[in-house]
């Protein structure tokens, strides 16, 4: 029976928000006036510059998800500018600024640059979770799952109750044909997030690929019961039907 590929859905750690402030747009669109100018506006502190970069990054993600790629690219560039400016000063969020510069490159699909940036952040803080996750995702996007695996393992050790870390570990292990490790990781996901449809689906494909068809069908059914109308639910319906048909033809 044909081997089924894993549905690899990496979960981003940065919480999305569609709002960025007028102050951020003003700061990044127009040159700052000097303090010597009689009409000078208050200069943003490095911390404020960093925060405006975060808002712009989140806004760029939202535009990217909407398919507005040109607008997203403009916002990514402005976010990059803000983080770079923040890094030129003694910003207390230095690690976060380095890491978010990595995410700017990651979302722009500039993966080698993202890897470099995340590594710079990890030199400052070797256990910074956002940087570890971003570096792992950048490796995955470059088909370097072997490099990503130990990073996801480290993340699950740092925060063993985070289902996203376990899911990414399971997906990466499954891509590397490490069935036992993948199964254990998906079960950890479901321990903390029992309605995680992607984990159930991937676990079903894992059982399907290892010829445990009865378990696979049960898991597909569970996945369908969660939400039959979602993309994952529809795919589970399709694969369940294909498996049942194939089993009928098997002597």
N, C-alpha and C positions, 0 to 999 in steps of 0.2 A: 504494500500500500504506500502511496506517495507520502513522503515526509512533509509535515506541515511546519511552516516557518512561524517563528514567534512574533507576536504583535508587540513591538518594542516601543513603549511610550514612556519617554523620560519626563519626569515631573519637575518643572522648574521650581527653584526655591524662593525666587523673588515674588512676593505677593503683588498681584496686578492692581493697578489703579488707573483710571482713564483721565484723571484730572492733573493738570500741571498749572502753576500759578501765573498770573499776569507778570508778577515780579521776575519769574524765571525767564519768560519770553523777552521781557524788557532787557534783562541783564545780558542775555545771550544774543540778542539781535542788534544791540547798539553798544558802542564803546562806552566804558565807564568814564565819568567825569572825574577830574582830579579834585582833591580836597582844597586846592588853592582856588578853584573856580568859585565865584560868588554864588552861582546857581547850582552848585554840585548837589547831587542827590546822595543820601547816605550810602556809603560803600558797604557791600555785603561782606560779612566775615567769612573766613574759610569754611567754617561749619555751615553757614547759610548757603554758600556756593555748592558745597557737597550735597546739601538737602535739595537744592534746585536741580542738581544733576540726577538725583534719584527720581524726582518727579518727572523729569524729561525722559528718563529711561523707561519708566512705567508707561508714560504716554506713548512712547515709541512702540513698545510691545503691543499696546492696544491697537494702534494704527496698523501694525503688521498683521495682527490677528484679523482685522477687518479687510485685509487685502490692499490697504493703502500703502503700497511699498515706497512710493516717492516721498510721501509725507513722513513715513517711518524713518527713512534714511536721513532726512533733514533733522529729525528729533534725535536720532542716534548720534549724529555728528555734534549736535549742541550738547548732549549729555557728555560725550567724550571731552568736549572743550571744558565743561564745568568740572569734571573730575580731574582733568589735567591741571587746571588752575588751582584746585584745592590741594593737589599734591605738591605744589610749589611752595606751600607754606607749612607751618607746623600744625597741620590739621590733626586733631585727636582721632579722627576716623581714617587714618592713613591706610590701614589694612582694608577697610571697607571700600575706600576709593579705588585702591589697586584692584580689588576684586570686581567692583562694578565696571571698571574699564574692561576687564576680561569678559564680563557679560555683554557689554556693548559689542565687542568683537565676535562673541559667540552668536548673538542674534543676527549679526550682519554676515554670518557664515564665513568669517575670516578666522578659521580654526587655528592655524599655526600661531597667529598673533594672540589669540585667546589663550592658548597654552602658555605662551611666554608671560602673559600678564598674570595669569593665575599662579604661576610659579614664583613670580615676584612677590605676590601677596603671601604665599606660603612660606617664603623666606622670613617674612616678618612674624607670621604666626602659623606654625606647621600644622595646627589642628583647627584652623579656621574652616568651619563647615561649608560655608557658601563657596569658598575657593576650592575646597576638595571636590565638592559636587560639580562645580563649573569645569574644573580640569577633567574630571571623569567624563562629563558630557562632551567636552571638546574631543577627547580621545575616541569616544564612541562614534562621533560624527565623522571621524577619519578612519573608521574601520579598525580601530586599535583597542578592541575589547579587552585584550589581555592586560593592557596598561590601566584600563578603567576598573577592572575587577578588584584589585587590592584597595583602591580608593573607596569604592562602595563598601567594601568590608570594613575599612577603617571608620567610615561614617556610621555604620550600624553599631560599632563598638562605642562610638562617642555618644550616640543617641539611640539606644536599642528599642525605644518605643515609637520611633518615627516610621510609619508605614511606607512613606515615599522612598526612604533609603533602602528598605528591605525589597521593595518592588524593583527598584533599579538594579539592586544586586541580583535578584532572581532573573530579571530579563537578560542581564549581561552573562550570567552563568549559563542560561539556556542557549544563548547565542554561541557560547563556547562548548556546547554539548556536555555541560556539567550538570546532568539531570538531577542527581541527588541534592547538590547544593541549591539548585534552582527551586526544587520542590520545598525544601526546608525554608527557603527565603519567602516563597509565596504563602506558606502556612503562617509565617510570622506576620506577614501583611494582614492576613485575615483574622489574626488574633487581635490586632489593634484597629482594623477597619473591616468588619465583617461584610460590608456591602461594596467592597472594592471589586467592581465588575471586571476590570482589566486583569487583576490577579487571578480571579476565577477562570477567566478565558485562557490566560497563558498556562495555567495549571492544567486545563483541559487539553490544550494542544500538546503539552508535555506528556500527558498520559497517552494521548493519541499516537504521538511519535514513538513512544516506548511500548506500543502494542497492548496497552491496558485499556481496551476499548470499552469495557463496561463502565469503568471509572470515568473515562473520557465522556461518555454519553451522559452520565449523571451530572458531571460538571458543566457540560454544555447546557443541560436542562436548567441547572441552577442559575447559570449566567442569563439564560433567556427569561427566567422568572423574575430576575432583578429588573430588567428593562428590555423587552423584546423590540422596542422601536429605536433604540440607540444603535449607532454604527456597530458597536461591539455585539449587541444583542442580535442584530441582523446577520452578522458574520457567524455567530454561534448557531443560529438557525440553519444557515447554509451548510456549515461544516457538519452539524449533527445529521442533517438529511443525507449528505454525501457519505458519511460514515455508515449510516444505517443501510443505505443502498449497496455500499461495497460489502458489508457483512452478509447481505442476502446472497451475493454472488460467490461468497467464499465457501468452499466445500466444508 
